[in-house]
């Protein structure tokens, strides 16, 4: 029989963070299912769109949090579906830069609108000061993690 010791604030926070992030992605993925691309696909499209300029496959893999070969497979599918193109970098022919096609931009616009509506619905009625404090905390935590890597 396991004892039910009270969790520390840190344990409670990390469990809530992990579970909330996972459920947020799952719920948004369900909402975007009609696009016919999975979570890593729409995240990849969003990262390219938000960057404002073509991104290398390596940079995309790092941002999405996958290994290089997984990103190549994802980009193969997105390219086959007409959402992205890849072209050699003008400064380094070994580097492939990922560009959104017009269709990819249309998909991103839909992802962006759906995500905004989803976020607004989830956060409706939450105190703005509490939300800002949580964002500041998570941004500081993100920075600590990046510094430690």
Secondary structure, DSSP 8 states (H G I E B T S, - for coil): --------HHHHHHHHHHHHHHHHHHHHHHHTGGGS--HHHHHHHHHHHHHSS-EEHHHHHHHHT--HHHHHHHHHHHHHTTSEEEEE-SS-TTSEEEEE-HHHHHHHHHHHHHHHHHHHHHHTT--HHHHHHHHHHHHHHHHHHHHH-
